[in-house]
Amino acid sequence: MGAVIERADVLEARDRISGHVRSTPVIDAGDELGPGRVLLKLELLQHTGSFKARGAFNRLLHARELGTLDPSLGIVVASGGNAGLANAYAAAQLGVPATVFVPETAPAVKVARLEGYGARVVLAGTEYATAYEAALREVAATGALHCHAYDQPDIAAGAGTLALEVVDQVAREVARPVDTLVVAVGGGGLLAGVTAALEGSAGVLGVEPSTAATLHAALEAGAPVDVPVSGVAADSLGARRIGQIAFDVVGRHPVTSLLVTDDEIVAARRLLWQRWRVVVEHGAAAALAALTSGRYRPEPDETVVVVLCGANTDPSDL
């Protein structure tokens, strides 16, 4: 798929989705995470519990503007959970039907919520890639609007509105510029959007599990490549390869890639609950694990914002 996105696309997306998504808070992490000023962006409080609502609304609203969203046919999306939830919610808000293809490994809590939003849920295979292929067959057969989980210009640009919001919040509340934005990476939609939005004005640290290292592998190979997927965060960071859009964006605005282990992700997730009473899914905890593991240590004068991107999880194992 793939296409170029620019900061202008993110600015346009911000205007388009205004009034449809929440402005989520930023809190100060204090001195828990080492030197520097570290803040936590609580995007888990977004509609449907993840940043994905931003891209979903941008995709559907833009398609409606262009006349490519047929209200009788609706939308089709393949998702390990969060993108499906976001698109099902956006479709319900706009009064169109949604069909969501999910791997059989998708958590039951996510499947139940999809159905709660009125979506038709179809189980297909054990990985996102298999569900995606099934979704494409459905689109070809029905003519419904395809909403990609991450590698689509409107989806990535919508996700990038988070970065614009963070920069404004930190300037207003802390009176400092953002030096580094830390995001978890799966398929790369959030990475692409925030990197395009910032255009090098702040550093971007992309963190991913060592058991699903799509960005790391692509940077080493010089192109997106398939990687094996496993581990505790596979339900939300389980893409088999980085999206072409993300790869193209980081080619123009280089980012730092960092890998964390499952144990480090679990420890970061537990710390968020113990210290701040914040519950996140393992994929969101991966971003914080970059700091709690000591793999990334901010400079004393550095302002770092860690994006906690989702909370669709079972809290019983905290």
HELIX and SHEET records of a PDB file:
HELIX    1   1 ARG A    7  ILE A   17  1                                  11    
HELIX    2   2 GLU A   43  LEU A   45  5                                   3    
HELIX    3   3 HIS A   47  GLY A   49  5                                   3    
HELIX    4   4 LYS A   52  LEU A   66  1                                  15    
HELIX    5   5 ASN A   82  LEU A   94  1                                  13    
HELIX    6   6 ALA A  108  GLY A  116  1                                   9    
HELIX    7   7 TYR A  128  THR A  142  1                                  15    
HELIX    8   8 PRO A  153  GLU A  173  1                                  21    
HELIX    9   9 GLY A  189  LEU A  198  1                                  10    
HELIX   10  10 THR A  214  ALA A  221  1                                   8    
HELIX   11  11 GLN A  244  ARG A  252  1                                   9    
HELIX   12  12 ASP A  262  TRP A  276  1                                  15    
HELIX   13  13 HIS A  282  THR A  292  1                                  11    
HELIX   14  14 PRO A  315  ASP A  317  5                                   3    
SHEET    1   A 6 VAL A  26  ASP A  28  0                                        
SHEET    2   A 6 ARG A  37  LYS A  41 -1                                        
SHEET    3   A 6 THR A 303  VAL A 307  1                                        
SHEET    4   A 6 THR A 180  ALA A 184  1                                        
SHEET    5   A 6 GLY A 203  PRO A 209  1                                        
SHEET    6   A 6 THR A 256  VAL A 260  1                                        
SHEET    1   B 4 ARG A 120  LEU A 123  0                                        
SHEET    2   B 4 ALA A  98  VAL A 102  1                                        
SHEET    3   B 4 ILE A  75  ALA A  78  1                                        
SHEET    4   B 4 LEU A 145  CYS A 147  1                                        
END                                                                             
